[in-house]
Amino acid sequence: MLLRQFRQVRTKLLKSDEYDLPREVREMAEFVNANDWALHANWERGPQTLIHGDTHLGNSFGLPDGSVGLLDWQVLYRAPGLRDVAYFLVTSVPTEVRRAHGDELLQTYLDSLAEHGVEEVPSLAQAWDAVRLFAFDAWDSCAITLIWPGLQAPENVAKSNERANAAIVDLDVMPVLRRSV
């Protein structure tokens, strides 16, 4: 059901002149429309964990003691953990911060996995490939907020879509998507 809805959203955005989509984003959206089932099948590969599934900034909180957490667990499911990391990096981390500190942020996640007993921690290069693979899904989740107003505050919709478009371009997602089908 969701795959069909996301495909409809991508199609509507591609047909509309209302949205200024970068060339790389259009290419990605067209490719994903043609290959979404195969791309999502990749989520079954590799180590699986329970993920939140909707890790945008609006679903996060911070406490005075510095601890953080996630709200709104209605779309939780089983997938590679890097899917949630990619979603947050692509949609919620300011573009300039992701560009300047992406390696550090991703390495911190990988180090945390190792510190907590995960035996097969991906390399930084493997993790970036996973982020590139999952970037289309994060973009999809932002794009749906353009087509269905009211899912998020308008200022959040604009910022998350701006960040997601920039990430698709910056991360050069197409080679990873092509290898994945």
ROSE-4610 file (N, C-alpha, C; in Angstrom, 1 decimal, always signed):
// ROSE-4610
residu = [M/M/M/L/L/L/L/L/L/R/R/R/Q/Q/Q/F/F/F/R/R/R/Q/Q/Q/V/V/V/R/R/R/T/T/T/K/K/K/L/L/L/L/L/L/K/K/K/S/S/S/D/D/D/E/E/E/Y/Y/Y/D/D/D/L/L/L/P/P/P/R/R/R/E/E/E/V/V/V/R/R/R/E/E/E/M/M/M/A/A/A/E/E/E/F/F/F/V/V/V/N/N/N/A/A/A/N/N/N/D/D/D/W/W/W/A/A/A/L/L/L/H/H/H/A/A/A/N/N/N/W/W/W/E/E/E/R/R/R/G/G/G/P/P/P/Q/Q/Q/T/T/T/L/L/L/I/I/I/H/H/H/G/G/G/D/D/D/T/T/T/H/H/H/L/L/L/G/G/G/N/N/N/S/S/S/F/F/F/G/G/G/L/L/L/P/P/P/D/D/D/G/G/G/S/S/S/V/V/V/G/G/G/L/L/L/L/L/L/D/D/D/W/W/W/Q/Q/Q/V/V/V/L/L/L/Y/Y/Y/R/R/R/A/A/A/P/P/P/G/G/G/L/L/L/R/R/R/D/D/D/V/V/V/A/A/A/Y/Y/Y/F/F/F/L/L/L/V/V/V/T/T/T/S/S/S/V/V/V/P/P/P/T/T/T/E/E/E/V/V/V/R/R/R/R/R/R/A/A/A/H/H/H/G/G/G/D/D/D/E/E/E/L/L/L/L/L/L/Q/Q/Q/T/T/T/Y/Y/Y/L/L/L/D/D/D/S/S/S/L/L/L/A/A/A/E/E/E/H/H/H/G/G/G/V/V/V/E/E/E/E/E/E/V/V/V/P/P/P/S/S/S/L/L/L/A/A/A/Q/Q/Q/A/A/A/W/W/W/D/D/D/A/A/A/V/V/V/R/R/R/L/L/L/F/F/F/A/A/A/F/F/F/D/D/D/A/A/A/W/W/W/D/D/D/S/S/S/C/C/C/A/A/A/I/I/I/T/T/T/L/L/L/I/I/I/W/W/W/P/P/P/G/G/G/L/L/L/Q/Q/Q/A/A/A/P/P/P/E/E/E/N/N/N/V/V/V/A/A/A/K/K/K/S/S/S/N/N/N/E/E/E/R/R/R/A/A/A/N/N/N/A/A/A/A/A/A/I/I/I/V/V/V/D/D/D/L/L/L/D/D/D/V/V/V/M/M/M/P/P/P/V/V/V/L/L/L/R/R/R/R/R/R/S/S/S/V/V/V]
num = [1/1/1/2/2/2/3/3/3/4/4/4/5/5/5/6/6/6/7/7/7/8/8/8/9/9/9/10/10/10/11/11/11/12/12/12/13/13/13/14/14/14/15/15/15/16/16/16/17/17/17/18/18/18/19/19/19/20/20/20/21/21/21/22/22/22/23/23/23/24/24/24/25/25/25/26/26/26/27/27/27/28/28/28/29/29/29/30/30/30/31/31/31/32/32/32/33/33/33/34/34/34/35/35/35/36/36/36/37/37/37/38/38/38/39/39/39/40/40/40/41/41/41/42/42/42/43/43/43/44/44/44/45/45/45/46/46/46/47/47/47/48/48/48/49/49/49/50/50/50/51/51/51/52/52/52/53/53/53/54/54/54/55/55/55/56/56/56/57/57/57/58/58/58/59/59/59/60/60/60/61/61/61/62/62/62/63/63/63/64/64/64/65/65/65/66/66/66/67/67/67/68/68/68/69/69/69/70/70/70/71/71/71/72/72/72/73/73/73/74/74/74/75/75/75/76/76/76/77/77/77/78/78/78/79/79/79/80/80/80/81/81/81/82/82/82/83/83/83/84/84/84/85/85/85/86/86/86/87/87/87/88/88/88/89/89/89/90/90/90/91/91/91/92/92/92/93/93/93/94/94/94/95/95/95/96/96/96/97/97/97/98/98/98/99/99/99/100/100/100/101/101/101/102/102/102/103/103/103/104/104/104/105/105/105/106/106/106/107/107/107/108/108/108/109/109/109/110/110/110/111/111/111/112/112/112/113/113/113/114/114/114/115/115/115/116/116/116/117/117/117/118/118/118/119/119/119/120/120/120/121/121/121/122/122/122/123/123/123/124/124/124/125/125/125/126/126/126/127/127/127/128/128/128/129/129/129/130/130/130/131/131/131/132/132/132/133/133/133/134/134/134/135/135/135/136/136/136/137/137/137/138/138/138/139/139/139/140/140/140/141/141/141/142/142/142/143/143/143/144/144/144/145/145/145/146/146/146/147/147/147/148/148/148/149/149/149/150/150/150/151/151/151/152/152/152/153/153/153/154/154/154/155/155/155/156/156/156/157/157/157/158/158/158/159/159/159/160/160/160/161/161/161/162/162/162/163/163/163/164/164/164/165/165/165/166/166/166/167/167/167/168/168/168/169/169/169/170/170/170/171/171/171/172/172/172/173/173/173/174/174/174/175/175/175/176/176/176/177/177/177/178/178/178/179/179/179/180/180/180/181/181/181]
x = [+0.8/+0.0/+0.9/+1.8/+2.7/+3.5/+4.0/+4.8/+4.0/+2.7/+1.9/+1.6/+1.4/+1.2/+2.5/+3.6/+4.9/+5.1/+4.8/+4.9/+4.0/+2.7/+1.8/+2.3/+2.9/+3.5/+4.6/+5.5/+6.7/+6.1/+5.2/+4.6/+4.0/+3.2/+2.6/+3.7/+4.7/+5.8/+6.5/+6.7/+7.4/+6.6/+5.3/+4.4/+4.1/+4.4/+4.0/+5.2/+4.8/+5.8/+5.9/+5.1/+5.0/+6.3/+6.9/+8.1/+9.3/+10.3/+11.6/+12.5/+12.4/+13.2/+14.6/+15.7/+16.9/+16.9/+17.7/+17.8/+18.1/+19.0/+19.4/+18.2/+17.4/+16.2/+15.2/+15.0/+14.0/+14.5/+15.8/+16.3/+16.1/+16.4/+16.2/+14.7/+13.8/+12.4/+11.9/+12.3/+11.9/+12.5/+13.7/+14.3/+13.6/+13.3/+12.6/+11.2/+10.5/+9.2/+9.3/+10.3/+10.4/+11.0/+11.6/+12.3/+12.0/+10.9/+10.7/+10.6/+10.0/+9.9/+11.2/+12.1/+13.4/+14.3/+14.1/+14.9/+14.5/+13.2/+12.7/+13.1/+13.2/+13.7/+15.1/+15.9/+17.2/+17.1/+16.0/+15.9/+15.9/+15.7/+15.7/+17.1/+18.0/+19.4/+20.2/+21.1/+21.9/+21.3/+22.0/+21.4/+20.2/+19.2/+17.9/+17.8/+17.1/+16.8/+15.4/+14.9/+13.6/+14.0/+13.3/+13.6/+12.3/+12.5/+11.4/+10.6/+11.3/+10.6/+10.2/+10.3/+9.9/+10.8/+12.1/+13.0/+13.3/+12.3/+12.5/+12.6/+13.1/+13.3/+12.0/+10.9/+9.6/+9.2/+9.9/+9.6/+10.7/+11.5/+12.6/+12.4/+13.0/+12.9/+14.2/+14.5/+15.7/+15.3/+16.0/+15.7/+16.8/+16.5/+17.5/+18.8/+18.8/+20.0/+20.9/+20.4/+21.1/+20.7/+19.9/+19.4/+18.3/+18.2/+17.3/+16.5/+15.4/+14.6/+13.7/+12.9/+12.0/+10.6/+9.7/+8.2/+7.6/+6.3/+5.5/+6.0/+5.8/+6.3/+5.3/+4.5/+3.4/+3.8/+5.0/+5.4/+6.7/+6.8/+8.0/+8.0/+9.1/+9.2/+10.7/+10.9/+12.2/+12.9/+14.2/+15.0/+16.4/+17.3/+18.7/+18.6/+19.3/+19.3/+19.8/+20.6/+21.1/+20.0/+18.9/+17.7/+17.2/+17.1/+16.7/+17.8/+19.0/+20.1/+20.1/+19.9/+19.9/+18.7/+17.5/+16.4/+16.7/+17.3/+17.6/+18.6/+19.7/+20.8/+20.2/+19.4/+18.9/+17.8/+17.0/+15.8/+16.0/+16.8/+16.8/+18.1/+19.2/+20.4/+20.6/+20.8/+21.0/+22.1/+21.8/+22.7/+24.2/+24.4/+25.8/+26.5/+25.7/+26.2/+26.5/+25.6/+25.8/+27.0/+27.2/+28.3/+29.6/+29.6/+30.9/+31.2/+30.1/+30.3/+29.7/+29.3/+28.6/+29.5/+30.7/+31.6/+31.7/+31.8/+31.9/+30.6/+29.5/+28.2/+27.9/+28.3/+28.1/+29.0/+30.3/+31.3/+30.9/+30.3/+29.8/+28.7/+27.8/+26.8/+27.5/+28.5/+29.1/+29.9/+30.6/+31.3/+30.4/+29.2/+28.2/+27.8/+27.6/+27.2/+28.3/+29.5/+30.6/+30.7/+30.5/+30.6/+29.4/+28.3/+27.2/+27.1/+28.2/+28.3/+27.9/+27.6/+27.3/+28.6/+28.5/+29.7/+30.1/+29.2/+29.5/+29.1/+30.0/+29.7/+30.3/+29.4/+29.9/+31.0/+31.8/+32.9/+32.2/+32.9/+32.3/+31.9/+32.6/+32.3/+31.0/+30.9/+29.6/+28.4/+28.7/+27.6/+27.1/+28.0/+27.6/+26.9/+27.2/+26.5/+25.1/+24.9/+23.6/+22.8/+23.4/+22.8/+22.3/+23.2/+22.8/+21.6/+21.6/+20.5/+19.2/+19.2/+18.0/+17.6/+18.5/+18.2/+16.9/+16.7/+15.4/+14.2/+14.3/+13.1/+12.9/+14.0/+13.9/+13.3/+13.7/+13.2/+11.7/+11.3/+9.9/+9.1/+9.6/+8.8/+8.6/+9.6/+9.5/+8.5/+8.7/+7.8/+6.4/+6.0/+4.6/+4.0/+4.9/+4.3/+4.0/+4.6/+4.3/+2.9/+2.6/+1.4/+0.2/+0.5/-0.5/-0.3/-0.7/-0.5/-1.1/-0.5/-1.0/-0.3/+0.5/+1.2/+2.3/+2.9/+3.9/+3.7/+4.3/+4.2/+4.8/+4.2/+4.7/+6.2/+6.7/+8.1/+9.0/+8.5/+9.3/+9.2/+8.1/+8.0/+9.0/+9.1/+10.0/+11.4/+11.8/+13.2/+13.6/+12.7/+13.1/+13.2/+12.3/+12.4/+13.6/+14.0/+15.2/+16.4/+16.5/+17.6/+17.6/+16.5/+16.4/+16.8/+16.4/+16.8/+18.4/+18.9/+20.4/+21.1/+20.6/+21.2/+21.3/+20.2/+20.1/+21.2/+21.4/+22.4/+23.8/+24.0/+25.4/+25.9/+25.0/+25.4/+25.5/+25.1/+25.2/+24.6/+23.3/+22.6/+22.4/+22.4/+22.1/+23.0/+24.3/+25.1/+24.7/+24.5/+24.1/+22.7/+21.8/+20.4/+20.5/+21.3/+21.4/+22.0/+23.1/+23.7/+22.7/+21.7/+20.8/+19.7/+19.5/+18.4/+19.0]
y = [-1.2/+0.0/+1.3/+1.3/+2.5/+2.7/+1.6/+1.8/+2.4/+2.0/+2.6/+4.1/+4.4/+5.8/+6.7/+6.2/+6.9/+7.1/+6.0/+6.1/+7.2/+7.3/+8.3/+9.7/+9.8/+11.1/+11.5/+10.6/+10.9/+11.3/+10.6/+10.8/+12.2/+12.6/+13.9/+15.0/+14.8/+15.8/+15.9/+14.8/+14.8/+15.5/+15.4/+16.0/+17.5/+18.0/+19.3/+20.3/+21.5/+22.6/+23.4/+23.0/+23.8/+23.6/+22.5/+22.1/+22.2/+22.9/+23.0/+21.9/+20.8/+19.6/+19.6/+19.5/+19.4/+18.2/+18.3/+17.2/+15.9/+15.8/+14.6/+14.0/+14.8/+14.4/+13.8/+14.5/+14.0/+12.6/+12.5/+11.2/+10.1/+10.5/+9.5/+9.1/+10.1/+9.8/+8.9/+9.2/+8.4/+6.9/+6.8/+5.5/+4.7/+5.4/+4.7/+4.3/+5.1/+4.7/+3.4/+3.2/+2.1/+0.8/+1.1/+0.0/-0.1/+0.5/+0.6/-0.7/-1.7/-3.0/-3.7/-3.6/-4.2/-3.4/-2.1/-1.3/-1.6/-1.7/-2.0/-3.5/-4.4/-5.7/-5.7/-4.7/-4.6/-4.5/-4.0/-3.9/-5.2/-6.3/-7.6/-8.2/-7.5/-8.0/-7.4/-8.2/-7.7/-7.8/-7.4/-7.4/-6.6/-7.1/-6.5/-6.1/-5.0/-4.6/-4.0/-3.6/-2.9/-1.4/-0.8/+0.6/+1.4/+2.7/+3.6/+3.9/+4.1/+4.2/+5.6/+6.6/+8.0/+9.0/+8.9/+9.6/+11.0/+11.8/+13.2/+14.0/+15.2/+16.0/+16.3/+16.4/+16.6/+15.4/+14.3/+13.1/+12.9/+13.9/+13.7/+14.7/+14.5/+15.4/+15.3/+16.4/+16.4/+16.8/+16.3/+16.6/+17.4/+18.1/+19.0/+18.3/+17.0/+16.3/+15.9/+16.3/+16.0/+14.8/+14.0/+12.7/+13.1/+12.2/+12.5/+11.2/+11.4/+10.2/+10.5/+9.5/+9.6/+9.4/+10.1/+10.0/+9.4/+9.0/+8.6/+7.3/+6.2/+5.0/+4.2/+4.8/+4.1/+3.4/+3.7/+3.0/+2.1/+1.6/+0.8/-0.5/-1.0/-2.2/-2.7/-3.9/-4.5/-4.1/-3.6/-3.2/-3.0/-2.7/-2.3/-1.0/-1.0/+0.2/+1.5/+1.3/+2.5/+3.2/+2.6/+3.2/+4.4/+4.2/+5.3/+6.4/+6.0/+7.0/+7.8/+7.2/+7.9/+8.8/+8.4/+9.2/+10.5/+10.4/+11.6/+12.5/+11.9/+12.6/+13.4/+12.8/+13.4/+14.4/+14.3/+15.2/+16.2/+15.8/+16.6/+17.4/+16.9/+17.5/+18.6/+19.9/+21.0/+20.6/+21.0/+20.6/+20.9/+22.1/+22.5/+21.7/+21.3/+20.4/+19.0/+18.5/+17.1/+17.2/+18.2/+18.3/+18.4/+19.1/+19.3/+18.2/+17.6/+16.6/+15.2/+15.0/+13.7/+12.5/+12.5/+11.4/+11.2/+12.3/+12.2/+11.6/+12.1/+11.7/+10.2/+9.8/+8.4/+7.5/+7.9/+7.2/+7.0/+8.1/+8.0/+6.9/+6.8/+5.7/+4.4/+4.2/+2.9/+2.5/+3.5/+3.2/+2.8/+3.4/+3.0/+1.6/+1.2/-0.2/-1.1/-0.8/-1.7/-1.7/-0.5/-0.4/-1.2/-1.4/-2.1/-3.5/-4.1/-5.5/-6.0/-5.1/-5.5/-6.1/-7.3/-8.0/-7.6/-7.4/-7.1/-5.6/-4.7/-3.3/-2.9/-2.3/-1.9/-0.9/-0.8/+0.2/+1.5/+2.6/+3.9/+4.0/+3.4/+3.4/+2.6/+1.4/+0.6/+1.4/+2.1/+2.8/+3.9/+4.6/+5.7/+5.1/+3.9/+3.3/+3.0/+2.6/+2.3/+3.6/+4.7/+6.0/+6.4/+6.2/+6.6/+5.7/+4.5/+3.6/+4.1/+4.4/+4.7/+6.2/+7.0/+8.4/+8.6/+7.7/+7.9/+7.7/+6.8/+6.6/+7.9/+8.4/+9.7/+10.8/+10.9/+11.9/+11.6/+10.4/+10.0/+10.6/+10.3/+10.7/+12.2/+13.0/+14.4/+14.8/+14.2/+14.6/+14.4/+13.4/+13.1/+14.3/+15.0/+16.1/+17.3/+17.4/+18.4/+18.2/+16.9/+16.6/+16.5/+16.1/+16.0/+17.0/+18.2/+19.3/+18.9/+19.4/+19.1/+18.0/+17.2/+16.1/+16.7/+17.9/+18.5/+20.0/+20.8/+22.2/+22.7/+23.7/+24.2/+24.5/+25.1/+25.5/+24.2/+23.2/+21.9/+21.2/+21.3/+20.7/+21.3/+22.7/+23.4/+23.0/+23.0/+22.7/+21.3/+20.4/+19.0/+18.6/+19.2/+19.0/+19.6/+20.8/+21.4/+20.6/+20.1/+19.2/+17.9/+17.3/+16.0/+16.2/+17.3/+17.5/+17.7/+18.5/+18.7/+17.4/+16.6/+15.3/+14.4/+14.3/+13.4/+13.9/+15.2/+15.7/+15.4/+15.9/+15.7/+14.3/+13.4/+12.0/+11.2/+11.7/+11.0/+9.6/+9.6/+8.3/+7.4/+7.9/+7.0/+5.8/+6.0/+4.7/+3.6/+4.0/+2.9/+2.4/+3.2/+2.7/+1.8/+2.1/+1.3/-0.1/-0.1/-1.3/-2.2/-1.6/-2.3/-3.1/-2.8/-3.5/-4.6]
z = [+0.0/+0.0/+0.0/+0.9/+1.0/-0.3/-0.8/-2.1/-3.2/-3.3/-4.3/-4.0/-2.8/-2.4/-2.7/-2.3/-2.6/-4.1/-4.9/-6.3/-6.9/-6.4/-6.8/-6.5/-5.3/-4.9/-5.8/-6.1/-7.0/-8.4/-8.8/-10.2/-10.2/-9.2/-9.1/-9.1/-8.3/-8.3/-9.6/-10.2/-11.5/-12.6/-12.5/-13.5/-13.3/-12.1/-11.7/-11.9/-12.3/-12.5/-11.2/-10.2/-9.0/-8.1/-8.3/-7.4/-8.2/-7.7/-8.4/-8.0/-8.7/-8.3/-9.1/-8.4/-9.1/-10.1/-11.1/-12.2/-11.5/-10.5/-9.9/-9.1/-8.6/-7.8/-8.8/-9.9/-10.9/-11.4/-11.7/-12.2/-11.2/-9.9/-8.8/-8.7/-8.7/-8.6/-9.7/-10.9/-12.1/-12.0/-11.5/-11.4/-10.3/-9.2/-8.0/-8.5/-9.2/-9.7/-10.5/-11.3/-12.1/-11.3/-10.2/-9.5/-8.0/-7.5/-6.1/-5.4/-6.0/-5.3/-5.1/-6.1/-6.1/-5.0/-5.0/-4.0/-2.6/-2.4/-1.0/-0.6/-1.6/-1.3/-0.7/-0.9/-0.3/+1.2/+1.7/+3.1/+3.8/+3.1/+3.7/+3.8/+3.1/+3.1/+4.3/+4.8/+5.9/+7.3/+8.3/+9.6/+9.8/+10.5/+10.7/+12.2/+12.4/+13.8/+13.8/+14.9/+15.0/+14.8/+13.8/+13.6/+13.8/+14.0/+14.3/+13.0/+11.9/+10.6/+10.2/+11.1/+10.8/+11.6/+11.4/+12.3/+11.9/+11.5/+11.2/+12.5/+12.4/+13.6/+14.4/+13.8/+14.5/+15.4/+15.2/+16.1/+17.1/+17.3/+18.3/+19.4/+20.6/+21.7/+22.4/+23.2/+24.0/+25.4/+26.4/+27.8/+28.4/+29.5/+30.1/+30.5/+30.7/+31.1/+29.9/+28.7/+27.4/+26.7/+27.4/+26.7/+25.6/+24.7/+23.6/+23.3/+22.5/+22.2/+21.0/+20.7/+19.6/+20.0/+19.4/+19.6/+18.4/+18.5/+17.4/+16.7/+17.4/+17.0/+16.1/+15.4/+14.7/+13.4/+12.9/+11.7/+11.9/+13.1/+13.4/+12.6/+12.2/+11.5/+11.6/+10.9/+10.9/+9.6/+9.8/+8.6/+9.1/+8.2/+8.7/+9.5/+10.6/+11.4/+10.7/+9.7/+9.0/+8.2/+8.0/+7.4/+8.2/+9.5/+10.4/+10.5/+10.5/+10.5/+9.2/+8.1/+6.8/+6.8/+7.2/+7.3/+8.0/+9.2/+10.0/+9.4/+8.9/+8.2/+7.0/+6.2/+5.0/+5.2/+6.2/+6.4/+7.5/+8.5/+9.7/+10.1/+9.6/+9.9/+8.9/+9.4/+8.4/+7.4/+6.1/+5.0/+5.3/+5.8/+6.0/+7.1/+8.1/+9.2/+8.6/+7.8/+7.2/+6.3/+5.5/+4.6/+5.4/+6.5/+7.3/+8.2/+8.8/+9.8/+9.6/+8.4/+8.1/+8.5/+8.1/+8.5/+10.0/+10.7/+12.2/+12.8/+12.3/+12.8/+12.5/+11.3/+10.9/+11.7/+11.9/+12.6/+14.1/+14.6/+16.0/+16.2/+15.2/+15.2/+15.1/+14.2/+14.0/+15.3/+15.9/+17.1/+18.2/+18.3/+19.3/+19.1/+17.8/+17.6/+18.2/+17.9/+18.3/+19.9/+20.5/+21.9/+22.6/+21.9/+22.5/+22.0/+21.5/+21.2/+19.9/+18.9/+17.6/+17.0/+16.5/+16.0/+14.6/+13.7/+12.3/+12.0/+12.4/+12.2/+10.8/+10.0/+8.7/+8.7/+7.7/+7.6/+7.3/+7.4/+7.1/+5.6/+4.7/+3.3/+3.1/+3.8/+3.6/+4.2/+5.3/+5.9/+5.0/+4.4/+3.4/+2.3/+1.8/+0.7/+1.2/+2.4/+2.9/+3.1/+3.5/+3.6/+2.2/+1.2/-0.2/-0.7/-0.3/-0.7/-0.1/+1.2/+2.0/+1.8/+1.1/+0.9/+0.1/-0.8/-1.6/-0.7/+0.2/+1.1/+2.0/+2.5/+3.3/+2.4/+1.2/+0.3/+0.1/-0.2/-0.3/+0.8/+2.0/+3.2/+3.3/+2.8/+2.8/+1.7/+0.5/-0.6/-0.3/+0.4/+0.7/+1.5/+2.3/+3.1/+2.2/+1.0/+0.0/-0.6/-0.9/-1.6/-0.6/+0.6/+1.6/+2.7/+2.6/+3.6/+4.9/+6.0/+7.3/+8.1/+7.4/+8.1/+9.0/+8.6/+9.5/+9.3/+10.2/+10.1/+8.8/+8.2/+6.9/+6.9/+7.9/+7.9/+8.0/+8.7/+8.7/+7.3/+6.7/+5.3/+4.4/+4.4/+3.5/+3.8/+5.0/+5.4/+5.1/+5.5/+5.3/+3.8/+3.0/+1.5/+1.0/+1.4/+1.0/+1.3/+2.5/+3.0/+2.2/+2.0/+1.3/-0.2/-0.9/-2.2/-2.3/-1.3/-1.3/-1.1/-0.2/+0.1/-1.1/-1.8/-3.0/-4.0/-4.2/-5.1/-4.5/-3.2/-2.6/-2.5/-2.2/-1.9/-3.1/-4.3/-5.5/-5.4/-5.1/-4.8/-6.0/-7.2/-8.3/-8.5/-8.4/-8.6/-7.6/-6.4/-5.4/-5.7/-6.1/-6.5/-7.7/-8.7/-9.9/-9.5/-8.7/-8.3/-7.4/-6.9/-6.0/-6.6/-7.9/-8.6/-9.6]
